[in-house]
Amino acid sequence: MKKVTFAEFGGPDVLRLVDADEPHAGPGRIRVAVRAAGVNPVDWRIREGQFQETRPVELPAGVGQDAAGVVDEVGEGVEGVEVGDAVFGRGSGTYAEYAVLSAWARMPEGLTFAEAAGYPSVVETALRVIRESGVRPGQTLLVSGASGGVGSAVLQIARDRGVTVIGTASAANQDYLRGLGALATTYGEGWTERVRRIGRVDAALDLAGSGVIRELVELTGDPRKVVSIADLGAPEHGARFSGVTGDVPRALAEAVDLMSRGRLHIPVEKSYTLADAAAAHIDSRAGHTRGRRVLVV
């Protein structure tokens, strides 16, 4: 099978599309013929070696953790899913023609494989950071870097829970944020004053890692109410860095529920082939994403 791997840490040029042995589903796992794989910032952060101290990777390594596809192997002890089912979920080495998943859910009706591949990690992350921020119904959550995949999920999930959201993004993405129910403003010079004019901030999320933790602490008045998924230095300001994956099966089930009720939709901004994985990483790292980027197999 074809698979994207890297044998050394570095820039996108270390990625290689190679012939590799097919993986197989062990106990409690399923294998899918991958139709699409989600591209997440964590993918290129791992490729760069940013997490070697906390989440060491043995080289050569595959890339990717989210996928949607058709089940073609069911491991021992797995129930409720059969060969031929269309599923989306979380695993490892998903930038490939076949991948093993450790958590999955049946794809909701009407969802394409490309769309489904964009949900697993972002929904799990969104649910986790909303919980860790401590924001409650009736309060206001500030989201810095709100137009990407996680931000898109946060805005919609928070709205479904009765939380008001202020989102910052580029000028080009203001209407996109408003379409998801957020009070939108741009980042850049004077952004904190623009936020204050919108209203009180009870909790804040940093999704872009753009060096705004100090300002988020000032806006909330409590570093315990600030959570980052992108700034490893957040704890230096008393804020939380959230990097430990939570309950993925539960997150997938909640995603299916939200989608079935018409409360969650994350668009695919751009699709790539496996051979274009490096370009996908370059674009992901550049930011300004509106929704998700995926590799279509």
C-alpha positions in Angstrom: 0.0 0.0 0.0 1.0 3.7 -0.3 1.7 5.5 2.9 3.2 8.9 3.9 6.1 8.6 6.3 9.1 10.5 7.6 12.5 9.1 8.7 13.9 12.3 10.3 12.4 15.3 12.0 12.2 18.5 10.0 10.3 20.5 7.5 7.6 19.3 5.1 10.3 18.1 2.7 11.0 15.1 5.0 7.7 13.6 4.1 7.8 10.6 1.7 5.1 8.7 -0.1 6.4 5.1 0.1 5.3 1.5 -0.4 4.6 -0.1 3.0 3.2 -3.3 4.5 -0.4 -3.2 5.3 -1.4 -2.9 9.0 -3.9 -5.3 10.5 -6.6 -5.0 13.1 -5.6 -6.4 16.4 -7.9 -7.0 19.4 -10.3 -4.1 19.9 -9.3 -2.4 16.7 -10.7 -2.2 13.1 -8.9 -1.6 9.8 -10.3 0.7 7.2 -9.7 1.3 3.5 -9.0 5.0 3.9 -11.0 7.3 1.7 -9.9 10.5 3.4 -7.5 11.5 6.2 -7.8 14.7 8.3 -4.8 17.1 8.4 -4.3 18.5 11.9 -1.6 20.9 13.3 -0.5 18.1 15.6 0.6 16.2 12.5 3.2 18.7 11.5 4.2 19.5 15.1 5.0 15.8 15.5 6.9 15.8 12.2 9.0 18.8 13.4 9.8 16.9 16.7 8.0 19.4 18.9 6.6 16.7 21.2 9.6 14.4 21.5 10.0 15.1 25.2 6.3 14.3 26.0 5.2 12.1 23.2 8.3 10.4 21.7 8.0 9.0 18.2 10.1 6.2 16.9 11.4 6.8 13.4 10.6 6.1 10.6 7.0 7.0 11.5 3.7 7.3 9.7 1.6 10.5 9.8 -1.9 11.3 10.7 -4.5 10.3 13.3 -7.9 11.0 11.7 -9.6 9.0 8.9 -12.8 8.1 7.3 -13.2 5.0 5.2 -14.8 1.5 4.8 -14.2 -1.2 7.3 -12.3 -4.2 5.8 -11.0 -5.9 9.0 -12.6 -6.3 12.4 -10.4 -7.2 15.3 -11.1 -9.7 18.1 -13.6 -8.5 20.6 -15.0 -5.7 18.5 -18.8 -5.6 18.3 -21.3 -3.3 16.6 -19.4 -2.8 13.3 -19.0 -5.0 10.3 -16.9 -5.2 7.2 -18.3 -2.8 4.6 -19.5 -0.2 7.1 -18.6 3.4 6.5 -16.9 4.9 9.6 -14.8 7.8 10.8 -12.5 7.8 13.7 -9.1 8.1 15.3 -6.0 5.8 14.9 -2.4 6.2 13.7 -0.6 6.5 10.3 -3.8 7.5 8.6 -2.1 9.2 5.7 -2.2 5.8 3.9 -4.4 3.6 1.8 -5.2 1.4 4.9 -5.1 2.4 8.6 -6.0 0.8 11.9 -8.5 2.8 14.1 -8.7 2.6 17.9 -11.9 4.7 18.1 -14.7 5.1 15.5 -18.3 5.8 14.8 -20.6 5.1 11.9 -20.7 8.0 9.5 -24.0 10.0 9.7 -26.1 9.9 6.6 -25.3 12.6 4.0 -21.7 13.1 5.2 -19.0 12.6 2.6 -15.7 10.8 3.5 -13.8 14.0 3.1 -16.1 15.8 5.5 -16.1 13.0 8.0 -12.3 12.8 8.1 -12.2 16.3 9.4 -14.2 15.7 12.6 -12.5 13.2 15.1 -9.6 15.2 16.6 -11.2 18.6 16.3 -14.4 17.6 18.0 -12.6 15.7 20.8 -10.3 18.8 21.3 -13.2 21.2 21.2 -15.1 19.3 23.8 -12.1 18.9 26.0 -11.0 22.6 26.0 -14.5 23.8 26.6 -14.7 21.6 29.6 -11.3 22.6 30.9 -12.1 26.3 30.5 -14.9 25.9 33.0 -17.2 28.1 30.9 -20.9 27.7 31.8 -24.2 28.4 30.0 -25.0 32.1 30.0 -21.3 33.1 30.1 -19.0 34.3 27.4 -16.1 32.4 25.9 -13.3 34.2 23.9 -11.7 32.1 21.2 -8.4 33.3 19.7 -7.9 31.8 16.3 -11.5 30.8 15.8 -11.9 30.0 12.1 -9.9 26.7 11.9 -11.3 23.2 12.5 -11.2 23.3 16.3 -12.5 26.8 16.4 -15.4 25.9 14.1 -16.3 23.1 16.4 -15.9 25.2 19.6 -18.2 27.9 18.3 -21.0 25.5 17.4 -20.7 23.3 20.4 -20.6 26.3 22.8 -23.6 27.9 21.1 -25.5 24.6 21.5 -24.7 24.8 25.2 -26.0 28.3 25.7 -22.5 29.9 25.8 -21.9 33.2 24.0 -18.7 33.2 21.9 -16.4 36.0 20.8 -14.1 34.8 18.1 -11.0 36.4 16.6 -9.8 35.7 13.1 -8.5 37.5 10.0 -10.6 40.1 8.3 -11.4 37.6 5.5 -13.0 35.2 8.0 -15.3 37.6 9.9 -18.4 36.6 8.1 -17.5 33.0 8.5 -17.4 33.4 12.3 -20.7 35.3 12.3 -22.3 32.5 10.3 -21.4 30.1 13.1 -23.0 32.3 15.7 -20.0 34.1 17.1 -19.4 37.8 17.9 -16.5 38.3 15.6 -13.5 40.7 15.6 -10.1 40.8 14.0 -6.8 40.1 15.7 -3.8 42.5 15.4 -3.1 45.8 17.0 -5.9 46.9 19.4 -7.6 43.6 19.4 -8.0 43.4 23.2 -9.8 46.8 23.2 -12.1 45.6 20.5 -12.9 42.5 22.6 -13.6 44.6 25.6 -16.0 46.8 23.6 -18.0 43.6 22.7 -18.4 42.5 26.3 -17.2 40.7 29.4 -15.0 37.6 28.9 -15.5 34.7 31.4 -13.1 32.2 29.9 -10.7 32.1 26.9 -9.2 29.6 24.5 -6.0 30.0 22.5 -6.2 27.8 19.4 -3.5 29.5 17.2 -0.5 29.8 19.5 0.1 33.4 18.4 1.5 34.6 21.7 -1.6 36.0 23.3 -1.7 34.1 26.6 -0.9 37.2 28.7 -3.7 39.2 27.1 -6.2 36.4 27.5 -5.3 36.2 31.2 -5.8 39.9 31.5 -9.2 39.7 29.7 -10.5 36.9 31.9 -8.9 38.1 35.1 -8.1 34.5 36.0 -5.3 32.4 34.4 -7.2 29.2 35.4 -9.9 30.2 32.9 -7.4 30.3 30.0 -6.6 27.1 28.0 -4.3 26.8 25.0 -3.8 23.9 22.6 -1.0 25.6 20.7 1.3 27.5 23.1 3.6 25.3 25.1 4.5 28.3 27.2 1.0 28.9 28.5 1.8 27.5 32.0 4.4 30.2 32.5 1.4 32.6 32.7 -0.6 30.3 35.0 -2.8 29.1 32.1 -3.3 25.5 31.1 -1.8 23.8 28.1 -4.1 21.0 27.0 -2.4 18.3 25.1 -3.7 15.0 26.5 -6.4 13.3 24.4 -9.7 12.7 26.2 -12.5 10.3 25.6 -12.5 9.9 21.8 -15.4 7.4 21.5 -17.6 9.7 23.6 -16.5 12.7 21.5 -17.4 10.9 18.2 -20.8 9.9 19.6 -21.5 13.5 20.6 -20.3 14.7 17.1 -22.8 12.3 15.5 -25.6 13.6 17.8 -24.8 17.2 17.0 -24.6 16.6 13.3 -27.9 14.7 13.3 -29.6 17.6 15.0 -28.1 20.1 12.5 -26.0 21.7 15.2 -22.5 21.0 13.8 -21.0 21.3 10.4 -17.3 21.8 9.6 -16.6 22.6 6.0 -13.6 21.2 4.0 -11.6 24.2 2.8 -9.2 22.2 0.7 -8.5 18.6 -0.3 -5.1 17.1 -1.3 -3.8 13.8 -2.5 -1.4 11.6 -0.5 1.4 12.8 -2.7 0.6 16.4 -1.8 0.9 15.8 2.0 3.8 18.3 2.3 1.7 21.0 0.6 -1.1 20.3 3.1 1.3 20.7 6.0 2.6 24.0 4.6 -0.9 25.3 4.3 -1.9 24.1 7.7 1.1 25.7 9.3 0.4 29.0 7.6 -3.0 29.2 9.4 -6.0 31.3 8.3 -7.9 28.0 7.7 -11.6 28.2 7.3 -12.8 24.8 8.4 -10.7 21.7 7.6 -8.0 20.4 5.3 -8.0 16.7 4.3 -6.1 14.2 2.2 -8.4 12.3 -0.2 -7.2 8.8 -1.0 
